[in-house]
Amino acid sequence: MAEHLIVVGSGIAGAATAFALARRGTAVTVVDEHRTGQATAASAGIIAPWGSQVTGPFYEIYAAGGNYYPILLEQLTEAGITRTDYRRTGSLTVNRDASALDEAEERLRTRAASAGPAAGEVQRLSPTEARELFPALAPDLGAVLLTGGGRVDGRTLRDALLTGAQRHGARRLTGRAELQGSTVLVDGVAQPADGVVLATGAWTNEILTGAGITLPVAPQRGQITHLRLEGADTSSWPTLHPLSHHYVVAFDDGRVAVGATRETGSGFDPRVTAAGQLQVLQDALGIVPGLAEATLLETRVGLRPLPEGLLPLVGRLPGHDAVWVATGYGAAGLTMAPLLGELLARDIHGDTPAELEHLKPQPAA
């Protein structure tokens, strides 16, 4: 069993894995050079997987991630950490087409019944009822409410997990990591350890150069804009999902995040683009015209680690007994990562969970 692990990467994947390992008494060193474009720092923060239109193994691990959140919060509380900025405000699936909402309602009722308490209850709402929950919403949008839907600030949760890991004995090291065989070099200096976890997101293949392996994961740019609606109490507003790629997430103090682009093939380019900004705002104002007078605060850009298929890549690296990877979470990292960090920690300790069977990393063809 590995007694000392180096976790490369301090985004949500690395932070969750480090926390899970440290809780088990493993000596953990978290290494990161804090590159621009970390996906976690730009994430929307929606925790409502039960409304997704995806099916199969991806949905199963996605939903399990949402179900795991109460356990995670309890673990953090035990470590003396109470601030994660997680809140169950509910999620609204909105649309102008009643038949589309019928399908969404049926799907949500089926999934909520099997998910248990974490998903909450399902309610069909009229446009008037939906606007009572989200006053800036367009007046002609009907909705389905899932009361268990939540949101979390990705940066706060990441920091909470890293602090939790440190309270269990983990240490942090800033620098550029390289992999040579199964050895990690930080700024050219070899770091002794029994193994390494590569939670390096979109940059996974860059660090794998020294191992002679390429995994099917690449960066996908996501632009998300933060607005402030002056004078509005947005703390209890639910997240909005219009049965398409975009969303609206309300936080405290009038802050509302709208997004996001999914720019496959973007490469490592963390810029805010004119076309991306236009798309985000047009999508948002099409369903939430009440945001038209909001102040534009900032646009964050994250480079998501997009896998070739839907499924993330989590487990031991083929041909390398002391190297594990945790990458390819795409846009689902905040929901999946805490559970996957726990499952990977079990795997490293010799108790391989069945849930990881579909997620084994395989080299790119």
N, C-alpha and C positions, 0 to 999 in steps of 0.2 A: 504494500500500500504506500502511495506517495505521501510523505510526511511534510514536504515543503513544495508548494506549487507557485509558479509565477503566472499571473493572469495578465496578459497583454491586452490593454484596452479598458477604458473606464467609462464607456457608455453604459446603457442599461444592461446589455448582455454581460459585460465584464463585471459590473457592479453587483448584479444579482448572483452571478457565479461565485464571486469572491465572498459575498455575504454567506451563501449557503455552505461553502467550504470552511470558512472561518468558524461558523457555528458548530461545525463538527470537530473542531480542535485542530484542523489543518493549519500549518504555518503558511500564510499567503502574502505574496508581494504583488501589488498591483502596479503595473508600469504603463505609462501613457505619455505621449508628447503633445496632447491636446491640439489636434489638427483642426483647422477651420472646416466646417461642414459636417461635424459629428451629427448624426441623425437624431440622437436623443435630445440634444439641445434645441432642436427645431421642431420637435414632435407636437402634435395637436393635443394628445393626452386623453383620447376617448377610450373608455373601458366599457364597451358594450358589444361584445362579440356575437351575442345571440341574434342580433338583427342582420348579420352578414348574409349575403346571398350565396356564399361559397358553401360547398358540401365536402364530404369525404374526410380523409385524414387531416387535411388542413383545418377544417371546421372543428374537428374533434379536439385538436390541441389548442386551437384558438379559444374555444368555449371553456376548456379545462383551465386555461390561463385566467379567464374571468372568474371562474369558480374558486380559484386559488387565492384571490386577493384578501379575503378575510383572514386566512391563515398567515399570509405575509404580514399584514398589519399587526397581528398578534405577536409575531416574531420580532418585529421592530420595536413594539412596545416593551417587550421583555428586555430588549437591549437599551431601553431608556429613551427611545426615539418616538416622538408622538406627532411630529410634523411631516406629513408627506404631501399635503395639499390635495389629498384624495377626498372626493365627496360624491355620494350617490344622489345626483339631482334628477335622474331619469333621462331617458333618451326618446326623442320624438322622430319617428319616421314620417315624413311629410310628402304630400303629393297632391296634384290637382285631379288626378285620375282615381275615381273611387274603386275601380276594379284592381288597380295596382295596389291600393291600400288593403283591399280584401285579401290579396295574395300575401302581402306582408303580415297582416294580422294573423292569418292561418299559420304561417311559418313561425311567427313569434310565439303563438300560443302552444304550438307543438314543442318548441325548443324550451320555453320557460317551464313547461311541465316536467321535462326531464332534467333541467339544470338545477332545480332546487331553489333555495332561498336567495342565492346570489343574484339571479335574474329578476326577481320580483314578480309583479303582476302586469298583465296586459290590459290596456283600456283603449277603446276606440273613441276618438274625440272629434267633435265638429270643429269647423274653422274658428268659431267663437271661443270654444273651450281651449283650443290650442293656443290662441292669442292670450288667453288669461295666464298661461304658463310662460309664454315667450312673446311679450307685447310687441316686439319689432317685426314679427312674422307677417308675411303677406296675408291679407284677409280672406283669400279664396283657397287656402291650403288646409285640407283635412289632415288628420294625423292618427298615428297609433303610438300610444305611450307605453314604454317598458319602464316600470318604476325602478328596477335595479340598475339601470344604466348609470355609469359614473364617469367622472373625469379626474385627471390627475396632472399636476405640473411635472413634466418629464425631468426637468433640471432638479427640482426639489426631491423627487423620488430617487433619482440617481445619487444625489448627495446623501440622502438618508441611508441608502444601502451601503455606500462607501464608509460612512461614519459607523454604521452598524458593524461592518467588517472590521474596522479598526478597533472598535470596542471589544471585539473578540480576538484581538491580537494581530490583525493584519497591518502591514505597513505599505506605504505608497512611495513610488519612485518616479520622478519625472525624467524623461529622456527618450531618445529614438531607439526602438528595439529592432533587433535583427535576429533571425533564426538560422543557426548553422547546425544542421542535423537535428538534435533534440536540445541543443544548447542555446540559451537566449543571451545575446549581447546587448547591453544598454550603453549607448554612446561608445561602442567599441569594447566595452569591458564585459567579460563573461560573468554571468550571474549563476552561482551554483544553486541547483534545485533538483528535485526528483522528477519534475515534469512541468509542462507548460500548457496553459489554456489560451488559445488565440481567439480573443473576442474583439477582433479588429475591424468588424463591419465591412464597409465598402473597400477597405484597404487590405483585405485578407490575402489576396494573391500577391500583393507587393511583399508582404513578410514571408510568404511561402516560397519565394524565389530561391531561398537558401535550402529548401527541402526538396526542390525539384518537382513540385506538385502544383497543378492549377485546379482550383475548384470552380464550379459553375455559379459564380456570383460576381456581380458588377454593380457600379454605382448607378442610382436613379435619383435625379434631382427632384426635390420637393420644395416648393416655395409656399410659405404660409404667412399671412399678413395679420398683424395684431392691431386692433382698433380700440378706441376708448369712446364709449357712449356717456358723455358727461351727464351727471346727475341721476343716472339709472342704477338701481340696485340689481345687479345681474348675478348675484351670488347663488341664487336658487334656480336660475334658468336651466332647462334641460339642454342636452346636446341635440343638434339637428342633423338629420340624415335624409336627403331627398331622393333615395334610391338611385344614386349615381355616384360619381367619384368624389364629390366634394362634400363639405360639412361645415358646421358652425359650432364653436365651443365657447360658452360663456364662463368667465372666471369672476373673481371678486373685483370690486372697485371699478365697475363699468368696462373692464377689459373683455374684448371678444376676439377670438382667433378665427379666421376664415381661411379656408384652403381646401385642398392643396393640389399643386400640380404633380403629375407623375410623368417625369421626363426621362423615359428610358433612352439609353444611349448618350446621356449627358456627359459622361466622363467625369473627371474630378474637377468640375467647374462650379464653385459655390456662389456664383453671382446671382443677384436679383436681375431678372431681365424684364424688358418692357412688355413682351408678350405674356410672360408668366404673371406679372402684376395685373395686367388687363384681365386675364382669364380668371384669376382668383376673385377680383372685385366684381366682375360681371356675374359669375356664378353666385356669389354671396348676395348681391343686391337683387338678383332674380327671385330669391325666396325670402329675403329679409330686407325689404326696402326701407325699414326703419333705421337701418345703419347708414343711410345716405349722408347724414350730417355728422357721422362719427369722425373723430380725429384719427388720422393714420399715424400710428406710433412707430412701427417698424415692420420689416419683412424679414423673416428668418429663413435660411436655406439649409436644408439637410440633405446629405447624400446617403440615401437609403441603401443598405446592402441587399440588392434584388437577386434572388436565386433564379436559376434557369427555369425551374418548375415553381410551383407555389410553396413547396415545403422548405422550411429552414434546414440548415445543415448543423447537426449537433451530435458530437460523439468523437471517438478516437479517430485520428487521422490514419488512413490506410498505410501500412508499412512503417509506422512510427509508434511504438508502444507507449512512449512517454509524452505524446503530443495529442491534445484534444482541441476541437474547434467548436465555436458557438457563433454562427453567423447566418446571414441570409434571412433575417427576420422581416425584411421589407418594411411595410407600413404598420406591421402588427407588433413591433418590438415591446412597447410599453405593456401590452396585454400579455404577451407570451413569455417575456424574458424572466420574470420572477419564478414562474413554474419551471421553465427550462433550466434555469440556473440550479434549482433544487434537484431536478432529475439528473443533470450532468454531474453534480456533486455525488449523487448516489452511484452513478456509473464509475466515477473515478475511484470510489471506495469499494468497488467490486460488486455492487448490487445493481446490475444493469436493469433499468425499468423497461417494461414492454412498450411504453409510449415512445421510446427512442428508436424502435425498430425501423420505422418509416423514415427516420431522419438521419440515418448513417451517412456521413460524408463520402462521396464518391468523386474521383477526379473527373474533370471535364473531358468530354470525348475529343 
